[in-house]
């Protein structure tokens, strides 16, 4: 079989890229294992499910699936604009935050241009930067938090076009208060744009979320329906920014990327704030359960403002990877950070009582076997 890496039709950039994806999906792992997971706690999905109103909206919209979705997602964009108190021209809807990040990098980063992020932060952003030929510069976390001041300082040093920051953070669950984000924004070089990923904003304390100002040209904010709204399988994300930047997305986006069912589901979920509040409450209870499970096994957890908890395994990355492998062998799907010292932790999503019970049953033996296999 010919090596696809040597296909002469590939561009030099495409040929240079590794065969890699940011995350190996649970379905891929299930196929490789030959059996399902008992608890799906690795992808930060919402195991509590969407609003019943969403299910009903999907049933109603299903007969219209033969039609493409509204290419402008106009009704959803207007509802989001009303929700956030911004003009509709400041809102773009796309195929999850991942899709929007890809469009943004395509718009602003030419081959060789600098981009700054944190070492160990959300890898899909890095994937897009590599895919469009950007040059990625990283700064370390500080005390299990992304370091906003270091990010903007590095951007000034390398002339970065984009600075990526998630608040609350994935993979650690940590967060900064809004004042620190705003202070970092004031230090941002004139040539840079701060990409503020707020995928977990629905779980965060109010003090962590800066006021929305779509007139600010220095900032683009990204949100999703994949977490608290329970719509990860429908791929709905949105961004809020200055209308000029939002208009530029229309130059490169997939105009029919949002299907009718996704738009209908997101609208129904947005119109059911009571269910959203209930989900946020259930996630908080699950985080407490994860903390108890960790403590029962002599482990500690990091404070979290997300729908997952980072559990400190108490040793280095090799031991945490062993714990993860042992959990997967016991049909518990979890993930972990990939960069030291963050990789001393495993990252476990909030789940149902059944999920928490499965984890509680599996973790003691997983730890015991990982310790038994560790070098003396």
Buried (B, 14 or more C-beta within 10 A) or exposed (E): EEEEEEEEEEEEEEEEBEEEEEEEEBEEBBEEBEEEBBBBBBBBBBBBBBBEBBEEBBEEBEEEEEEEBBEBBEEBBBBBBEEBEBBBBBBBBBBBBBBBBBBBBBBBBEEEBBBBBBBBBBBBBBBBBBBBBBBBBBBBBEEBBBBBEBBBBBBBEBEBBBBBBBBBBBBBBBBBBBEBBBBBBEEBBEEBBBBBBBBBBBBBEEEBBBEEBBEBEBBBBBBBBBBBBBBBEBBBBBBBBBBEBBEBBEEEBEEEBBBBBBBBBBBBBBBBEEBBEEBBEBBBEBBBBBBEBBEEBEBEBBEBBBBBBBBBBBBEBEBBBBBBBBBBEBBBBBBBBEBEBBBBBBBBBBBBEEBBBBBBBBBEEBBEBBEEEEEE
